[in-house]
Amino acid sequence: MRQLLQVVGLPWRPSAEGLSVPAVMSLQGFLSRLIWLCVGPLLALAVYMAVERVRDVHSQRDREARGLATTFATAVDQHLSARIGALKMLAQSAQVDDARGWPALYEEARGFEQSFGSHVILADPAMRMLFNTRVPFGTALPMLPVPKGRAAAPVAMATAKPAVGDQFLGPVAQEPLVAIATPVLRDGHVTFVLLTVFETRRFQAHLDQVPLPAGWSLALLDGRGETMVRRAPPDFDPATDVDPSGRFVVRSIESPWSVVLEMPRGVYRKALLEAALTLALAVLAATLAGVVGGTLASRQLGRAVASLAQPAAAPRADLHITEIAAVRGLLDQAAQRRETAEATLLVSEQRFRRLFDEAPLPQALVAGNGALVGVNARFVEVLGYTTAELPTLADWWPLAYPDPVYRQAALEAWQATVARSGDSAMNLEPVERQVTCKDGAVRAMVLSGIGIGDDFLCTFFDVTERKRVEEVSQRLAAIVESSDDAIVSCTVDGVITSWNRGATRTFGHPPGEAIGRRVRDVIRPTASEPVHPNERRIFHSRRGSDPAGAEEVVRLHKEGHAITVSVVTGVIRDASGAPSALAAILRDITASKRRDAELQRLMADQAARELRMRDLTARLRTLREEECTRISREVHDGLGQLLTGLKMDVRWMIRKLAAGVSIADLSPKLADAEALVDQIVMSVQRIAVELRPSVLDTLGLPSAIRDEARRFQDRSGVTTTVETAISSLPGSAVATALFRILQELLTNTARHANASCLSIALVDEPGAWVLRVRDDGVGIDIDTVNQTTSLGLLGMTERAEAIGGTFSVARHPEGGTVATVTVPYPSVEGGGHAARSDR
């Protein structure tokens, strides 16, 4: 009893019976003390809640400030990452490695400019600018300037990684600029660097979109601490208006920059002053309420305390105690904030899920424990696997990489990436992998990923079709390079951009001497021949024209002698129809022209010869003209147009890919391009064989005879045997004549002999090579042998006589026909080559 009375502050005295009874005091005093006893804990509670409120406001404000700074830093990183990613795609292009591919790379860089609004520069390790999309391709450019502070290009070359530099004052734009540089890595070495430069004011638009509370300041600083962009109240001075506790700094991931959010001292302390004022008012209200409503204090206090445990929507008694009302308000605000946070989190999760599910690229989300959280629809569409088939990351490896050796290499690379990341967020640099789909198809994929908290988001970029297009381009380049004709392309200004092996053989200049020079400086006209108007159109026109027919011009070889070439030209146009490049196929016909001149001289000398020789000459001339016409038509109408069509298809597909067209949509055009390549290969092979069998030049006459006999047997069904036993190979002229005579004999046998067996013998006889062909057919008519109008026999006789030999044909005593060509050995040494005997 004594302790209880002391607790409530009442005096006490002992009674006669030994019991402790309270001392006598007025009711007013008792109520007053009781009121203070009741109000005291509530006041303490009010103070506590006010302090917690101050702390909560302080913590909430700090979280909001750091969240705003982090959001803006993330937006800056995304802006930089998008540009870096695009530069990386340009750096991975095969066009970078060859100067001949720089025009195409320049066009791809123009696409970057259209997408991001900033120009692209290609520079070599010596800081020489190779092209700049700000000016036309091929324009002479200065050395790449290196600004003060952190310069992007030197850092990228030194680290072999993309780099973002500090801001610098543009020498032309006279405004702050920033540069992003991405190295071009080949075999681990930096071969070139790609840069893009843009204005720092572009970040001001992002900064202005940040919902910044009144009085706050938000700025973006570079690596040197200099302000790039800032949003702040008027007359704001961060050096004097901000305490260290009111400054929040967030570092950029993609750059050395930082985002700084600053709150002025007055704004920073405003919440504390408001909380203190609220506390003072609450204490005053509680004191007045206790004095005025002493008799109702207990009952109202009970109802007020009971109301604290009631839900926010439940009916409540009227609250007249300021502290309890403040507690109720704080509880309601906390509940409302929690509901708002839960709703915001739900919206964020829904937005992420929608972006994930509707992403155009295959994506998979992996939890930190290796469980597969989910895959999007594109992942299932391309790869065929679902989360039911891939519950964990361990199930992915044997399905995607069935080859144990390849799987082990991919697994080790993944483990190395995880080990390097440590406790930080894991980022997977783009790496190409051969991934096996559910249907068994193997697709080339570029894998990249980023860490999202404890999870990991992996993105798959299908480059299968792109690699197929590259193979088609390489095949086309191989066809052009292997052509015996000179194939040259140049800009509309006449600067040579490509020069194949045939051009080197024709004009003597290697590619290194020709590419980059003007056509008129490499393919030089003779001093006595004026420049032909068509040639000026072909090589120097800025307008371009339709493909021209074949024409003959005389040009100088590198060694100074004149050569005659047959020229077929074409114009390559861009998407707007304007000429973008010129191409020409040039064939060295010097030897042919010399043969023509010699033939004309022989025809003049033989004008008095008998009628049969004139008829033979006329027939040979007709056949030669027909053959030349046929070859010219096939090269111009066939091979030339097919090559032009193929190149236009390839350029069309490259533009479509740069425009973001799906690879699947290019399948019909790829099929058309493949069909064109097949037609080109077949046309080149057919023309080469018809002009001159390659085996005749590479392996000699015996092998050419065996090859022709095999093809004759396959074509006619006549059993054919071959015997070659010569000690030396004839020279080129003799071998060609003997081979052509053999072809004529085989043609006559197939047409007239009705034979079942045929034998061919190329042997040595004293002082001569002898070619003997015999069949078991009906035998040649003697009258046919003596006819002066048998132009086929006259042609073979003429060929034999042209190389100093003889030709004869007769019926064999045992049946059939035997034809013999005898060619004496050359009178000088070196006329033949050692050969082996073959039966």
ZAMARGU-4260 file (C-alpha; in steps of 0.2 Angstrom, whole numbers, plus 5000, padded with zeros to 4 digits):
<rodrens>
0) 5000/5000/5000 | 5014/5012/5004 | 5023/5009/4988 | 5007/5011/4978 | 5003/5028/4987
5) 5021/5033/4984 | 5019/5029/4965 | 5003/5040/4963 | 5012/5054/4974 | 5000/5053/4989
10) 5006/5055/5007 | 5002/5041/5020 | 5002/5039/5039 | 5001/5023/5050 | 4985/5019/5059
15) 4983/5013/5077 | 4979/4996/5071 | 4995/4995/5062 | 4988/4998/5045 | 4995/5010/5032
20) 4981/5023/5026 | 4983/5037/5014 | 4985/5054/5022 | 4971/5067/5021 | 4972/5078/5005
25) 4960/5089/4995 | 4951/5081/4980 | 4958/5095/4969 | 4976/5090/4974 | 4972/5072/4971
30) 4965/5075/4954 | 4979/5086/4949 | 4992/5073/4954 | 4982/5060/4946 | 4980/5070/4930
35) 4999/5073/4930 | 5002/5055/4933 | 4991/5051/4918 | 4997/5064/4907 | 5016/5061/4911
40) 5017/5044/4902 | 5007/5051/4888 | 5019/5066/4886 | 5034/5054/4887 | 5026/5044/4873
45) 5022/5059/4863 | 5040/5065/4864 | 5046/5047/4859 | 5034/5047/4844 | 5040/5064/4839
50) 5058/5059/4840 | 5054/5044/4830 | 5045/5055/4817 | 5060/5066/4816 | 5071/5051/4813
55) 5059/5044/4800 | 5057/5060/4791 | 5076/5062/4791 | 5078/5043/4785 | 5065/5045/4772
60) 5072/5061/4765 | 5090/5053/4764 | 5082/5038/4755 | 5073/5049/4743 | 5089/5060/4740
65) 5100/5044/4737 | 5086/5036/4726 | 5085/5052/4715 | 5104/5052/4713 | 5104/5034/4710
70) 5090/5035/4697 | 5099/5049/4688 | 5115/5040/4688 | 5107/5024/4681 | 5099/5035/4667
75) 5116/5042/4663 | 5124/5024/4663 | 5110/5018/4652 | 5113/5032/4640 | 5132/5028/4640
80) 5129/5009/4639 | 5118/5010/4624 | 5131/5020/4614 | 5145/5009/4620 | 5135/4993/4615
85) 5132/5001/4598 | 5151/5005/4596 | 5155/4987/4601 | 5144/4980/4587 | 5153/4992/4575
90) 5170/4986/4582 | 5165/4967/4580 | 5161/4970/4561 | 5173/4962/4549 | 5173/4978/4539
95) 5185/4986/4552 | 5200/4974/4548 | 5201/4978/4529 | 5202/4996/4522 | 5192/4990/4508
100) 5178/4987/4520 | 5179/5005/4528 | 5166/5012/4516 | 5153/4999/4521 | 5158/5002/4540
105) 5156/5021/4536 | 5138/5018/4531 | 5135/5007/4547 | 5142/5022/4557 | 5130/5033/4548
110) 5117/5022/4555 | 5124/5025/4572 | 5123/5044/4569 | 5105/5042/4564 | 5101/5032/4580
115) 5110/5042/4593 | 5112/5059/4585 | 5131/5059/4587 | 5145/5056/4574 | 5157/5042/4574
120) 5176/5042/4572 | 5188/5028/4567 | 5206/5030/4572 | 5221/5019/4572 | 5233/5017/4587
125) 5243/5032/4581 | 5228/5043/4584 | 5226/5046/4565 | 5208/5048/4561 | 5203/5036/4546
130) 5185/5043/4544 | 5173/5054/4552 | 5154/5053/4549 | 5154/5072/4551 | 5162/5073/4533
135) 5161/5062/4518 | 5171/5046/4517 | 5188/5049/4510 | 5190/5067/4516 | 5208/5070/4523
140) 5207/5071/4542 | 5219/5078/4555 | 5226/5069/4570 | 5214/5065/4584 | 5215/5079/4597
145) 5218/5073/4615 | 5209/5084/4628 | 5215/5088/4645 | 5210/5076/4659 | 5204/5059/4656
150) 5204/5056/4637 | 5193/5042/4631 | 5204/5036/4616 | 5220/5034/4625 | 5212/5025/4640
155) 5203/5013/4628 | 5219/5009/4619 | 5228/5007/4636 | 5215/4996/4644 | 5208/4987/4629
160) 5191/4991/4636 | 5178/5004/4632 | 5181/5021/4640 | 5172/5037/4644 | 5182/5053/4645
165) 5180/5069/4655 | 5171/5084/4647 | 5181/5096/4636 | 5178/5112/4627 | 5174/5107/4608
170) 5186/5117/4597 | 5173/5119/4584 | 5156/5119/4593 | 5164/5129/4608 | 5153/5120/4620
175) 5157/5106/4633 | 5158/5089/4625 | 5161/5071/4630 | 5169/5057/4621 | 5166/5038/4622
180) 5179/5026/4614 | 5178/5008/4611 | 5194/4998/4606 | 5194/4986/4591 | 5202/4970/4598
185) 5209/4957/4587 | 5219/4942/4595 | 5219/4952/4611 | 5227/4968/4603 | 5220/4985/4600
190) 5220/4988/4581 | 5209/5003/4580 | 5197/5013/4591 | 5180/5019/4588 | 5174/5036/4596
195) 5158/5045/4597 | 5157/5063/4603 | 5141/5072/4609 | 5136/5087/4619 | 5135/5087/4638
200) 5119/5097/4637 | 5110/5082/4632 | 5111/5076/4650 | 5102/5092/4655 | 5086/5085/4647
205) 5087/5069/4658 | 5091/5080/4673 | 5076/5091/4670 | 5065/5076/4670 | 5070/5071/4688
210) 5056/5075/4700 | 5067/5086/4711 | 5059/5093/4727 | 5060/5112/4729 | 5076/5119/4735
215) 5086/5104/4731 | 5101/5103/4719 | 5106/5089/4707 | 5122/5089/4697 | 5133/5078/4686
220) 5152/5079/4689 | 5166/5072/4678 | 5181/5063/4684 | 5190/5079/4689 | 5175/5085/4699
225) 5170/5098/4686 | 5151/5101/4684 | 5144/5095/4668 | 5126/5099/4671 | 5117/5106/4686
230) 5099/5109/4692 | 5098/5120/4707 | 5089/5135/4715 | 5094/5153/4710 | 5109/5159/4720
235) 5114/5142/4726 | 5132/5140/4732 | 5136/5122/4736 | 5152/5127/4745 | 5143/5138/4758
240) 5124/5132/4758 | 5127/5113/4761 | 5133/5103/4776 | 5142/5087/4773 | 5126/5077/4779
245) 5116/5085/4766 | 5127/5080/4751 | 5124/5063/4743 | 5136/5056/4730 | 5133/5041/4718
250) 5146/5035/4707 | 5143/5030/4688 | 5146/5012/4683 | 5150/5016/4665 | 5161/5031/4668
255) 5172/5040/4680 | 5158/5053/4683 | 5148/5055/4699 | 5130/5062/4702 | 5129/5074/4717
260) 5113/5078/4726 | 5114/5093/4738 | 5101/5100/4750 | 5104/5118/4757 | 5106/5119/4776
265) 5089/5128/4778 | 5079/5114/4768 | 5089/5100/4777 | 5084/5107/4794 | 5066/5111/4790
270) 5059/5094/4794 | 5068/5095/4811 | 5060/5112/4815 | 5043/5106/4810 | 5045/5090/4821
275) 5050/5101/4836 | 5036/5113/4833 | 5024/5099/4832 | 5031/5092/4849 | 5029/5109/4857
280) 5011/5110/4852 | 5007/5093/4857 | 5014/5095/4874 | 5005/5111/4876 | 4988/5104/4871
285) 4991/5089/4882 | 4994/5100/4897 | 4979/5111/4894 | 4968/5095/4891 | 4974/5088/4907
290) 4970/5103/4918 | 4953/5107/4910 | 4947/5090/4908 | 4953/5082/4923 | 4937/5073/4927
295) 4936/5065/4910 | 4955/5062/4908 | 4955/5044/4913 | 4939/5039/4902 | 4945/5048/4887
300) 4963/5042/4889 | 4956/5024/4890 | 4946/5027/4874 | 4960/5035/4866 | 4973/5021/4870
305) 4960/5008/4865 | 4958/5017/4848 | 4976/5015/4844 | 4974/4996/4842 | 4959/4998/4831
310) 4961/4997/4812 | 4962/5013/4802 | 4944/5010/4794 | 4936/5006/4811 | 4925/5019/4819
315) 4935/5029/4832 | 4930/5040/4847 | 4934/5058/4846 | 4952/5061/4851 | 4955/5076/4862
320) 4973/5072/4867 | 4986/5079/4855 | 4999/5066/4859 | 4987/5051/4856 | 4981/5059/4840
325) 4999/5062/4834 | 5002/5044/4837 | 4987/5039/4828 | 4992/5050/4813 | 5010/5043/4813
330) 5003/5025/4812 | 4991/5030/4798 | 5005/5038/4789 | 5016/5023/4791 | 5002/5012/4785
335) 4998/5023/4770 | 5017/5023/4766 | 5018/5005/4767 | 5003/5003/4755 | 5010/5015/4743
340) 5027/5006/4743 | 5019/4990/4740 | 5009/4997/4726 | 5024/5005/4718 | 5034/4988/4720
345) 5020/4979/4712 | 5019/4991/4697 | 5038/4990/4695 | 5037/4971/4695 | 5024/4971/4682
350) 5034/4983/4671 | 5049/4972/4672 | 5039/4957/4669 | 5031/4965/4653 | 5048/4971/4647
355) 5055/4954/4650 | 5041/4944/4642 | 5040/4955/4627 | 5058/4958/4623 | 5063/4954/4605
360) 5078/4945/4610 | 5079/4928/4620 | 5081/4931/4639 | 5083/4920/4654 | 5083/4926/4672
365) 5094/4915/4684 | 5093/4916/4703 | 5108/4917/4714 | 5106/4898/4719 | 5106/4893/4700
370) 5088/4890/4699 | 5080/4896/4682 | 5067/4910/4688 | 5060/4911/4670 | 5062/4913/4652
375) 5053/4925/4639 | 5043/4920/4624 | 5057/4924/4612 | 5068/4912/4622 | 5056/4897/4619
380) 5053/4902/4601 | 5071/4902/4596 | 5079/4889/4608 | 5063/4878/4611 | 5067/4875/4629
385) 5055/4880/4643 | 5057/4882/4662 | 5050/4864/4664 | 5064/4857/4654 | 5077/4869/4662
390) 5073/4870/4681 | 5091/4875/4685 | 5107/4881/4677 | 5115/4864/4679 | 5101/4857/4667
395) 5106/4870/4653 | 5124/4865/4650 | 5121/4847/4643 | 5106/4852/4633 | 5114/4868/4625
400) 5132/4861/4623 | 5130/4842/4620 | 5149/4841/4615 | 5158/4837/4632 | 5174/4846/4626
405) 5165/4862/4621 | 5153/4861/4636 | 5168/4860/4648 | 5176/4876/4640 | 5160/4886/4641
410) 5157/4880/4659 | 5175/4885/4664 | 5173/4902/4656 | 5157/4905/4666 | 5165/4900/4682
415) 5179/4912/4679 | 5166/4926/4676 | 5158/4921/4692 | 5174/4921/4701 | 5180/4938/4695
420) 5163/4946/4700 | 5165/4941/4718 | 5152/4949/4729 | 5148/4963/4717 | 5135/4962/4703
425) 5140/4950/4689 | 5142/4957/4672 | 5145/4945/4657 | 5154/4953/4643 | 5147/4948/4625
430) 5154/4931/4620 | 5149/4920/4605 | 5144/4902/4608 | 5137/4888/4597 | 5121/4884/4606
435) 5111/4868/4602 | 5092/4871/4601 | 5079/4859/4606 | 5076/4854/4588 | 5094/4850/4586
440) 5099/4865/4576 | 5115/4873/4581 | 5114/4892/4581 | 5128/4905/4583 | 5123/4916/4598
445) 5131/4931/4606 | 5128/4929/4625 | 5129/4944/4637 | 5121/4948/4654 | 5120/4959/4669
450) 5117/4956/4688 | 5101/4961/4695 | 5103/4960/4714 | 5106/4942/4717 | 5099/4937/4701
455) 5107/4936/4684 | 5098/4942/4667 | 5106/4933/4652 | 5102/4940/4634 | 5105/4929/4618
460) 5108/4938/4601 | 5106/4926/4586 | 5120/4930/4574 | 5117/4914/4563 | 5110/4924/4548
465) 5123/4937/4550 | 5137/4925/4549 | 5129/4917/4534 | 5128/4934/4525 | 5147/4936/4529
470) 5150/4919/4521 | 5141/4924/4505 | 5151/4940/4505 | 5167/4931/4507 | 5162/4918/4493
475) 5159/4933/4482 | 5176/4941/4486 | 5184/4924/4483 | 5176/4923/4466 | 5181/4940/4461
480) 5199/4937/4468 | 5201/4921/4458 | 5195/4928/4441 | 5208/4929/4428 | 5201/4945/4422
485) 5205/4961/4430 | 5190/4967/4441 | 5192/4984/4448 | 5180/4996/4457 | 5182/5014/4462
490) 5172/5028/4469 | 5162/5040/4458 | 5178/5052/4460 | 5189/5039/4452 | 5198/5033/4467
495) 5202/5014/4466 | 5194/5004/4481 | 5197/4986/4475 | 5210/4978/4464 | 5210/4959/4462
500) 5223/4947/4457 | 5219/4947/4439 | 5221/4966/4439 | 5239/4963/4446 | 5243/4951/4432
505) 5236/4962/4419 | 5243/4979/4424 | 5258/4973/4435 | 5253/4984/4450 | 5250/4975/4467
510) 5235/4980/4477 | 5245/4990/4489 | 5251/5001/4475 | 5234/5003/4466 | 5221/5005/4480
515) 5218/5023/4485 | 5225/5030/4469 | 5215/5037/4455 | 5212/5026/4440 | 5220/5037/4428
520) 5236/5036/4438 | 5237/5017/4438 | 5228/5012/4422 | 5237/5025/4411 | 5233/5028/4393
525) 5247/5029/4380 | 5254/5046/4376 | 5247/5045/4358 | 5230/5040/4362 | 5217/5053/4369
530) 5206/5048/4383 | 5190/5041/4376 | 5174/5049/4381 | 5166/5033/4386 | 5181/5029/4397
535) 5180/5046/4405 | 5162/5042/4409 | 5167/5025/4416 | 5181/5031/4427 | 5178/5049/4431
540) 5159/5053/4430 | 5150/5059/4445 | 5133/5055/4438 | 5135/5037/4433 | 5126/5028/4419
545) 5119/5012/4414 | 5131/4997/4411 | 5141/5000/4395 | 5145/4987/4382 | 5163/4979/4380
550) 5175/4991/4371 | 5194/4990/4368 | 5206/5003/4374 | 5225/5003/4375 | 5234/5006/4391
555) 5251/5005/4399 | 5258/4991/4409 | 5268/4995/4425 | 5284/4990/4415 | 5279/5003/4402
560) 5274/4992/4387 | 5256/4995/4380 | 5243/4982/4382 | 5225/4981/4374 | 5211/4977/4386
565) 5192/4974/4383 | 5182/4984/4396 | 5165/4980/4402 | 5158/4993/4415 | 5144/4994/4428
570) 5137/5007/4440 | 5133/5003/4458 | 5119/5013/4465 | 5113/5017/4483 | 5096/5016/4489
575) 5091/5032/4482 | 5096/5027/4464 | 5112/5039/4464 | 5128/5031/4459 | 5139/5026/4474
580) 5153/5017/4465 | 5159/5011/4448 | 5165/4993/4443 | 5174/4987/4428 | 5180/4970/4421
585) 5195/4972/4410 | 5202/4957/4400 | 5220/4958/4392 | 5217/4954/4374 | 5234/4960/4368
590) 5239/4942/4363 | 5222/4940/4354 | 5225/4957/4345 | 5242/4952/4340 | 5235/4935/4333
595) 5222/4945/4324 | 5235/4956/4316 | 5246/4941/4311 | 5231/4932/4304 | 5226/4947/4294
600) 5244/4948/4287 | 5244/4929/4283 | 5227/4931/4275 | 5234/4945/4264 | 5249/4934/4259
605) 5237/4920/4255 | 5226/4930/4244 | 5232/4921/4229 | 5231/4903/4236 | 5218/4891/4229
610) 5200/4892/4234 | 5200/4879/4247 | 5212/4888/4258 | 5201/4904/4256 | 5186/4894/4262
615) 5196/4887/4276 | 5202/4904/4281 | 5184/4911/4280 | 5178/4897/4291 | 5191/4900/4304
620) 5188/4918/4304 | 5169/4915/4306 | 5172/4903/4320 | 5184/4914/4329 | 5172/4929/4328
625) 5157/4918/4334 | 5167/4912/4348 | 5173/4929/4353 | 5155/4936/4352 | 5149/4921/4362
630) 5162/4923/4376 | 5160/4942/4376 | 5141/4940/4378 | 5143/4927/4392 | 5155/4937/4402
635) 5145/4953/4400 | 5127/4947/4400 | 5131/4932/4412 | 5145/4934/4424 | 5145/4953/4424
640) 5127/4955/4428 | 5126/4941/4440 | 5141/4949/4450 | 5132/4965/4450 | 5115/4958/4455
645) 5124/4948/4469 | 5133/4963/4476 | 5116/4973/4475 | 5108/4959/4485 | 5121/4959/4498
650) 5121/4978/4500 | 5102/4977/4502 | 5103/4964/4515 | 5116/4974/4525 | 5105/4990/4525
655) 5090/4980/4530 | 5100/4972/4545 | 5106/4990/4550 | 5088/4995/4550 | 5083/4981/4562
660) 5074/4970/4550 | 5073/4952/4557 | 5085/4939/4550 | 5070/4928/4546 | 5063/4941/4534
665) 5080/4940/4524 | 5079/4922/4521 | 5071/4924/4503 | 5084/4936/4498 | 5098/4925/4505
670) 5091/4911/4495 | 5091/4922/4479 | 5109/4927/4483 | 5115/4909/4485 | 5107/4905/4468
675) 5116/4919/4460 | 5133/4913/4467 | 5129/4895/4461 | 5125/4903/4443 | 5142/4913/4444
680) 5152/4897/4448 | 5144/4887/4435 | 5146/4901/4422 | 5165/4904/4426 | 5168/4885/4426
685) 5160/4883/4409 | 5168/4898/4401 | 5185/4892/4408 | 5183/4874/4401 | 5177/4880/4384
690) 5191/4893/4382 | 5205/4881/4388 | 5206/4866/4399 | 5216/4871/4415 | 5223/4853/4416
695) 5232/4857/4399 | 5242/4871/4408 | 5244/4863/4425 | 5248/4845/4421 | 5252/4845/4402
700) 5246/4837/4386 | 5246/4819/4392 | 5235/4822/4407 | 5224/4834/4396 | 5222/4820/4383
705) 5217/4807/4397 | 5204/4819/4404 | 5196/4823/4387 | 5196/4804/4383 | 5187/4801/4400
710) 5174/4815/4396 | 5172/4809/4378 | 5168/4791/4385 | 5156/4797/4397 | 5147/4808/4384
715) 5147/4796/4370 | 5148/4778/4378 | 5162/4773/4366 | 5175/4763/4375 | 5191/4773/4375
720) 5209/4768/4379 | 5224/4780/4380 | 5243/4777/4379 | 5255/4791/4382 | 5273/4787/4381
725) 5284/4803/4377 | 5300/4808/4384 | 5297/4827/4385 | 5281/4838/4384 | 5278/4849/4369
730) 5278/4867/4371 | 5262/4877/4374 | 5258/4880/4355 | 5261/4862/4350 | 5251/4855/4365
735) 5236/4867/4361 | 5236/4862/4342 | 5237/4843/4346 | 5224/4845/4359 | 5212/4854/4347
740) 5215/4842/4333 | 5211/4828/4346 | 5195/4837/4350 | 5190/4838/4332 | 5194/4820/4329
745) 5183/4815/4344 | 5169/4825/4338 | 5170/4817/4320 | 5170/4800/4328 | 5155/4803/4338
750) 5145/4811/4323 | 5150/4799/4309 | 5160/4784/4314 | 5147/4773/4323 | 5161/4766/4333
755) 5161/4756/4349 | 5180/4757/4353 | 5193/4770/4352 | 5211/4771/4355 | 5222/4786/4357
760) 5241/4785/4357 | 5254/4800/4360 | 5271/4792/4358 | 5289/4797/4353 | 5295/4792/4335
765) 5313/4797/4329 | 5313/4816/4329 | 5295/4819/4332 | 5279/4817/4343 | 5265/4807/4335
770) 5247/4808/4340 | 5237/4793/4333 | 5218/4791/4335 | 5210/4775/4329 | 5192/4769/4330
775) 5183/4753/4325 | 5168/4761/4316 | 5162/4761/4298 | 5178/4769/4291 | 5181/4785/4282
780) 5176/4787/4264 | 5191/4790/4252 | 5181/4803/4243 | 5178/4812/4259 | 5197/4813/4262
785) 5200/4820/4244 | 5185/4833/4245 | 5192/4851/4245 | 5176/4856/4254 | 5179/4845/4270
790) 5182/4860/4281 | 5184/4849/4296 | 5199/4840/4289 | 5206/4856/4281 | 5205/4864/4298
795) 5215/4849/4306 | 5228/4850/4292 | 5230/4869/4294 | 5233/4867/4313 | 5246/4853/4310
800) 5255/4864/4297 | 5254/4879/4308 | 5266/4870/4320 | 5277/4863/4307 | 5269/4846/4307
805) 5258/4835/4296 | 5241/4827/4297 | 5234/4812/4288 | 5218/4801/4289 | 5214/4784/4281
810) 5204/4768/4283 | 5213/4755/4293 | 5215/4738/4285 | 5207/4730/4299 | 5192/4741/4299
815) 5188/4759/4305 | 5198/4775/4303 | 5215/4780/4309 | 5221/4798/4310 | 5239/4803/4313
820) 5247/4819/4317 | 5266/4820/4317 | 5275/4835/4324 | 5294/4836/4324 | 5304/4841/4339
825) 5309/4859/4341 | 5326/4863/4333 | 5332/4874/4349 | 5334/4868/4367 | 5320/4871/4379
830) 5306/4867/4367 | 5299/4853/4377 | 5298/4848/4395 | 5302/4831/4403 | 5287/4819/4404
835) 5283/4802/4411 | 5276/4787/4402 | 5259/4782/4406 | 5248/4768/4399
</rodrens>
